[in-house]
């Protein structure tokens, strides 16, 4: 768990690897209230056109938050996580959530670290780029 003084721009956060199967997507539908058949019904026409069901964008967003939260641990707290959905990840395919420290600064008495975060397919395509801000202890 890093402290503000130990963090450097360019530091990489430990990645998280996911490959949610259809059952996990159905469970996420129930938890999120998003029952769009594109996420769970393999016979849904749009899913067939794409090639399979797609992972919920909010599942990828929450995984980006998990990468940051796991990295921060008890050394601070996550102030914000934001992302854009730029590509689809299909059920059963592996993707990773990653992060790298982009900036650190003191602002209004807080020690802030900005982290570039993203999800990435096995082929290296960034499907969900974003940014997170954390407050760290000295």
Backbone as CSV, one residue per row, in Angstrom:
resi,resn,N_x,N_y,N_z,CA_x,CA_y,CA_z,C_x,C_y,C_z
1,UNK,0.837,-1.174,0.000,0.000,0.000,0.000,0.881,1.237,0.000
2,UNK,0.761,2.035,-1.026,1.682,3.163,-1.185,1.314,4.363,-0.325
3,UNK,2.319,5.141,-0.002,2.077,6.450,0.584,2.372,7.470,-0.507
4,UNK,1.925,8.696,-0.300,2.119,9.745,-1.294,3.593,9.915,-1.633
5,UNK,4.453,9.863,-0.627,5.880,10.083,-0.847,6.537,8.942,-1.618
6,UNK,5.965,7.757,-1.583,6.529,6.593,-2.279,6.080,6.477,-3.735
7,UNK,5.003,7.149,-4.102,4.424,7.026,-5.439,5.174,7.904,-6.433
8,UNK,5.401,7.370,-7.617,6.045,8.130,-8.687,5.214,8.034,-9.963
9,UNK,5.236,9.113,-10.745,4.584,9.087,-12.051,5.208,7.949,-12.858
10,UNK,4.360,7.166,-13.484,4.819,6.020,-14.259,4.695,4.690,-13.532
11,UNK,4.466,4.740,-12.207,4.266,3.498,-11.461,3.031,2.779,-11.991
12,UNK,3.152,1.462,-12.183,2.030,0.658,-12.661,1.306,0.016,-11.492
13,UNK,-0.006,-0.020,-11.570,-0.816,-0.689,-10.570,-0.907,-2.169,-10.942
14,UNK,-1.026,-3.055,-9.964,-1.196,-4.474,-10.278,-2.499,-4.685,-11.060
15,UNK,-2.434,-5.346,-12.204,-3.640,-5.536,-13.020,-4.569,-6.592,-12.437
16,UNK,-5.819,-6.524,-12.850,-6.817,-7.541,-12.518,-7.282,-8.164,-13.828
17,UNK,-7.301,-9.484,-13.867,-7.742,-10.207,-15.057,-9.130,-10.764,-14.827
18,UNK,-10.006,-10.581,-15.824,-11.378,-11.094,-15.750,-11.712,-11.785,-17.065
19,UNK,-12.619,-12.737,-16.981,-13.196,-13.401,-18.155,-14.591,-13.876,-17.753
20,UNK,-15.515,-12.932,-17.525,-16.832,-13.316,-17.023,-17.585,-14.199,-18.021
21,UNK,-18.135,-15.294,-17.483,-18.924,-16.177,-18.336,-20.391,-15.723,-18.301
22,UNK,-21.225,-16.412,-19.041,-22.624,-16.007,-19.145,-23.315,-16.008,-17.772
23,UNK,-23.005,-17.004,-16.936,-23.618,-17.051,-15.604,-23.248,-15.814,-14.788
24,UNK,-21.994,-15.380,-14.863,-21.577,-14.176,-14.134,-22.288,-12.939,-14.682
25,UNK,-22.497,-12.900,-16.004,-23.213,-11.760,-16.581,-24.667,-11.745,-16.117
26,UNK,-25.299,-12.922,-16.014,-26.674,-12.996,-15.520,-26.723,-12.497,-14.077
27,UNK,-25.772,-12.920,-13.259,-25.722,-12.444,-11.875,-25.524,-10.930,-11.830
28,UNK,-24.703,-10.392,-12.725,-24.496,-8.941,-12.759,-25.779,-8.235,-13.187
29,UNK,-26.534,-8.850,-14.113,-27.837,-8.285,-14.488,-28.715,-8.126,-13.246
30,UNK,-28.762,-9.174,-12.438,-29.602,-9.143,-11.240,-29.120,-8.087,-10.253
31,UNK,-27.815,-7.998,-10.077,-27.271,-7.027,-9.134,-27.405,-5.588,-9.592
32,UNK,-27.308,-5.369,-10.886,-27.334,-4.003,-11.412,-28.723,-3.559,-11.862
33,UNK,-29.606,-4.532,-12.092,-30.928,-4.186,-12.611,-30.935,-3.961,-14.113
34,UNK,-29.821,-4.234,-14.779,-29.708,-4.056,-16.232,-29.911,-5.404,-16.910
35,UNK,-31.148,-5.676,-17.316,-31.485,-6.967,-17.918,-31.531,-6.908,-19.446
36,UNK,-30.775,-6.013,-20.048,-30.706,-5.954,-21.500,-30.267,-7.329,-22.008
37,UNK,-31.031,-7.949,-22.924,-30.674,-9.294,-23.397,-29.324,-9.348,-24.107
38,UNK,-28.788,-8.223,-24.490,-27.461,-8.196,-25.108,-26.398,-8.726,-24.145
39,UNK,-26.687,-8.664,-22.842,-25.728,-9.110,-21.833,-25.879,-10.577,-21.426
40,UNK,-27.006,-11.218,-21.742,-27.204,-12.572,-21.225,-27.826,-13.579,-22.189
41,UNK,-28.571,-13.114,-23.195,-29.309,-14.020,-24.089,-28.520,-14.259,-25.377
42,UNK,-27.924,-15.434,-25.495,-27.100,-15.712,-26.671,-27.919,-15.824,-27.950
43,UNK,-29.245,-15.990,-27.834,-30.078,-16.046,-29.036,-30.578,-14.657,-29.460
44,UNK,-30.295,-13.637,-28.661,-30.684,-12.260,-28.987,-30.004,-11.864,-30.288
45,UNK,-30.765,-11.334,-31.231,-30.253,-11.067,-32.579,-28.995,-10.192,-32.585
46,UNK,-28.995,-9.134,-31.810,-27.829,-8.247,-31.783,-26.599,-8.964,-31.229
47,UNK,-26.790,-9.826,-30.227,-25.666,-10.600,-29.683,-25.115,-11.542,-30.748
48,UNK,-26.005,-12.142,-31.537,-25.555,-13.031,-32.610,-24.769,-12.265,-33.668
49,UNK,-25.216,-11.046,-33.976,-24.506,-10.212,-34.962,-23.117,-9.825,-34.461
50,UNK,-23.004,-9.540,-33.185,-21.723,-9.147,-32.591,-20.803,-10.351,-32.440
51,UNK,-21.392,-11.504,-32.147,-20.604,-12.711,-31.963,-20.852,-13.383,-30.632
52,UNK,-21.419,-12.653,-29.680,-21.762,-13.212,-28.373,-22.314,-12.089,-27.505
53,UNK,-22.617,-12.410,-26.251,-23.063,-11.389,-25.306,-21.887,-10.530,-24.878
54,UNK,-22.190,-9.282,-24.529,-21.123,-8.363,-24.136,-21.157,-8.101,-22.633
55,UNK,-19.990,-7.812,-22.111,-19.832,-7.477,-20.693,-20.445,-6.099,-20.447
56,UNK,-21.142,-5.965,-19.336,-21.724,-4.677,-18.950,-20.617,-3.626,-18.841
57,UNK,-20.866,-2.441,-19.353,-19.914,-1.352,-19.193,-19.653,-1.055,-17.730
58,UNK,-20.706,-1.113,-16.921,-20.531,-0.804,-15.495,-19.732,-1.878,-14.776
59,UNK,-19.701,-3.098,-15.300,-18.840,-4.125,-14.710,-17.381,-3.751,-14.959
60,UNK,-17.098,-3.250,-16.165,-15.725,-2.837,-16.462,-15.349,-1.609,-15.630
61,UNK,-16.282,-0.662,-15.495,-16.040,0.536,-14.684,-15.758,0.146,-13.233
62,UNK,-16.556,-0.775,-12.697,-16.346,-1.171,-11.308,-15.024,-1.923,-11.141
63,UNK,-14.601,-2.652,-12.166,-13.308,-3.338,-12.090,-12.163,-2.330,-12.109
64,UNK,-12.314,-1.245,-12.854,-11.311,-0.179,-12.815,-11.222,0.397,-11.402
65,UNK,-12.376,0.582,-10.766,-12.391,1.047,-9.386,-11.728,0.058,-8.446
66,UNK,-11.906,-1.235,-8.720,-11.285,-2.274,-7.896,-9.767,-2.234,-8.019
67,UNK,-9.255,-2.029,-9.233,-7.803,-1.940,-9.430,-7.231,-0.817,-8.567
68,UNK,-7.892,0.316,-8.599,-7.419,1.483,-7.851,-7.583,1.258,-6.349
69,UNK,-8.724,0.763,-5.942,-8.993,0.533,-4.518,-8.055,-0.508,-3.928
70,UNK,-7.824,-1.588,-4.669,-6.887,-2.606,-4.184,-5.487,-2.022,-4.011
71,UNK,-5.088,-1.160,-4.932,-3.759,-0.548,-4.884,-3.648,0.406,-3.697
72,UNK,-4.667,1.213,-3.466,-4.645,2.190,-2.382,-4.684,1.498,-1.022
73,UNK,-5.504,0.481,-0.896,-5.640,-0.210,0.388,-6.012,0.748,1.500
74,UNK,-5.324,0.646,2.622,-5.601,1.498,3.781,-4.769,2.779,3.773
75,UNK,-4.035,3.015,2.663,-3.164,4.193,2.578,-3.892,5.465,2.164
76,UNK,-5.180,5.370,1.909,-5.932,6.533,1.472,-7.326,6.110,1.046
77,UNK,-7.902,6.891,0.121,-9.232,6.563,-0.364,-9.401,7.029,-1.807
78,UNK,-10.330,6.385,-2.504,-10.613,6.694,-3.907,-11.588,7.863,-3.947
79,UNK,-11.175,8.936,-4.604,-12.012,10.132,-4.698,-12.956,10.050,-5.903
80,UNK,-12.449,9.538,-7.041,-13.297,9.428,-8.235,-12.725,8.409,-9.210
81,UNK,-13.626,7.812,-9.976,-13.258,6.935,-11.087,-14.226,7.242,-12.221
82,UNK,-13.699,7.552,-13.379,-14.523,7.847,-14.551,-13.939,7.119,-15.757
83,UNK,-14.799,6.742,-16.694,-14.304,6.061,-17.888,-15.248,6.305,-19.055
84,UNK,-14.794,5.903,-20.217,-15.584,5.947,-21.447,-15.631,4.539,-22.015
85,UNK,-16.780,4.168,-22.553,-16.924,2.843,-23.151,-16.627,2.963,-24.644
86,UNK,-15.474,2.461,-25.035,-14.995,2.613,-26.409,-14.962,1.313,-27.203
87,UNK,-15.177,0.194,-26.531,-15.130,-1.094,-27.210,-15.851,-2.139,-26.388
88,UNK,-16.185,-3.232,-27.052,-16.935,-4.301,-26.390,-16.004,-5.445,-26.008
89,UNK,-16.295,-6.018,-24.860,-15.630,-7.239,-24.419,-16.707,-8.316,-24.377
90,UNK,-16.445,-9.442,-25.019,-17.429,-10.511,-25.099,-17.329,-11.445,-23.903
91,UNK,-18.457,-12.040,-23.546,-18.478,-12.985,-22.433,-17.503,-14.114,-22.728
92,UNK,-16.840,-14.540,-21.678,-15.918,-15.654,-21.804,-14.547,-15.304,-22.350
93,UNK,-14.362,-14.073,-22.814,-13.035,-13.682,-23.294,-12.303,-12.936,-22.180
94,UNK,-11.016,-13.122,-22.139,-10.210,-12.527,-21.076,-9.876,-11.078,-21.380
95,UNK,-9.956,-10.237,-20.356,-9.522,-8.841,-20.437,-8.922,-8.464,-19.097
96,UNK,-8.142,-7.388,-19.121,-7.498,-6.919,-17.900,-7.868,-5.474,-17.625
97,UNK,-7.951,-5.155,-16.348,-8.064,-3.769,-15.899,-6.680,-3.370,-15.407
98,UNK,-6.201,-2.225,-15.907,-4.844,-1.782,-15.602,-4.835,-0.313,-15.187
99,UNK,-3.703,0.111,-14.643,-3.559,1.510,-14.274,-2.107,1.907,-14.167
100,UNK,-1.860,3.205,-14.371,-0.525,3.769,-14.230,-0.659,5.174,-13.645
101,UNK,0.234,5.508,-12.725,0.204,6.834,-12.100,0.550,7.881,-13.159
102,UNK,-0.346,8.860,-13.318,-0.173,9.901,-14.333,0.263,11.238,-13.743
103,UNK,-0.073,11.478,-12.469,0.249,12.776,-11.867,0.109,12.644,-10.345
104,UNK,0.850,13.466,-9.642,0.656,13.594,-8.194,0.846,15.053,-7.817
105,UNK,-0.014,15.509,-6.897,0.016,16.923,-6.530,-0.665,17.118,-5.185
106,UNK,-0.390,18.249,-4.582,-1.090,18.631,-3.369,-2.063,19.740,-3.727
107,UNK,-3.289,19.585,-3.264,-4.338,20.535,-3.599,-5.289,20.666,-2.406
108,UNK,-5.473,21.883,-1.916,-6.367,22.130,-0.776,-6.047,21.224,0.410
109,UNK,-4.764,21.020,0.653,-4.333,20.218,1.782,-4.410,18.711,1.567
110,UNK,-4.845,18.284,0.386,-4.925,16.856,0.092,-3.778,16.432,-0.815
111,UNK,-3.270,15.243,-0.582,-2.219,14.658,-1.417,-2.907,13.774,-2.454
112,UNK,-3.022,14.303,-3.677,-3.785,13.644,-4.740,-2.869,12.914,-5.711
113,UNK,-3.321,11.756,-6.139,-2.638,10.994,-7.182,-3.670,10.704,-8.260
114,UNK,-3.333,11.103,-9.488,-4.193,10.827,-10.626,-3.655,9.594,-11.338
115,UNK,-4.561,8.683,-11.651,-4.186,7.413,-12.260,-4.928,7.251,-13.582
116,UNK,-4.190,6.967,-14.636,-4.809,6.589,-15.901,-5.185,5.120,-15.765
117,UNK,-6.445,4.796,-16.037,-6.927,3.421,-15.936,-7.558,3.010,-17.259
118,UNK,-7.631,1.696,-17.493,-8.258,1.203,-18.713,-8.481,-0.300,-18.618
119,UNK,-9.397,-0.779,-19.449,-9.492,-2.220,-19.665,-8.849,-2.492,-21.011
120,UNK,-8.293,-3.694,-21.110,-7.513,-4.047,-22.302,-7.780,-5.499,-22.669
121,UNK,-8.018,-5.748,-23.964,-8.224,-7.105,-24.445,-6.884,-7.829,-24.511
122,UNK,-6.946,-9.132,-24.756,-5.709,-9.918,-24.883,-4.839,-9.412,-26.030
123,UNK,-5.473,-8.809,-27.041,-4.702,-8.299,-28.182,-4.165,-6.888,-27.942
124,UNK,-4.452,-6.309,-26.752,-3.919,-4.991,-26.419,-4.841,-3.825,-26.725
125,UNK,-6.065,-4.093,-27.190,-7.010,-3.009,-27.485,-7.583,-2.458,-26.181
126,UNK,-7.480,-1.144,-26.007,-8.067,-0.494,-24.833,-9.547,-0.252,-25.115
127,UNK,-10.408,-0.923,-24.331,-11.844,-0.808,-24.576,-12.550,0.157,-23.631
128,UNK,-11.928,0.470,-22.507,-12.581,1.340,-21.521,-11.535,2.243,-20.864
129,UNK,-11.116,3.313,-21.549,-10.130,4.212,-20.949,-10.773,5.125,-19.902
130,UNK,-9.973,5.501,-18.908,-10.525,6.391,-17.894,-9.458,6.999,-17.013
131,UNK,-9.915,7.660,-15.963,-9.047,8.323,-14.993,-9.615,8.113,-13.604
132,UNK,-8.740,8.028,-12.653,-9.133,7.939,-11.244,-8.293,8.921,-10.453
133,UNK,-8.844,9.403,-9.368,-8.121,10.281,-8.452,-8.230,9.661,-7.068
134,UNK,-7.082,9.557,-6.399,-7.067,9.024,-5.042,-6.406,10.042,-4.116
135,UNK,-6.785,9.981,-2.859,-6.155,10.779,-1.823,-5.309,9.818,-1.001
136,UNK,-4.018,10.101,-0.889,-3.118,9.229,-0.151,-2.588,9.908,1.093
137,UNK,-2.215,9.099,2.055,-1.534,9.587,3.255,-0.102,9.918,2.882
138,UNK,0.548,10.747,3.682,1.923,11.135,3.425,2.795,9.923,3.526
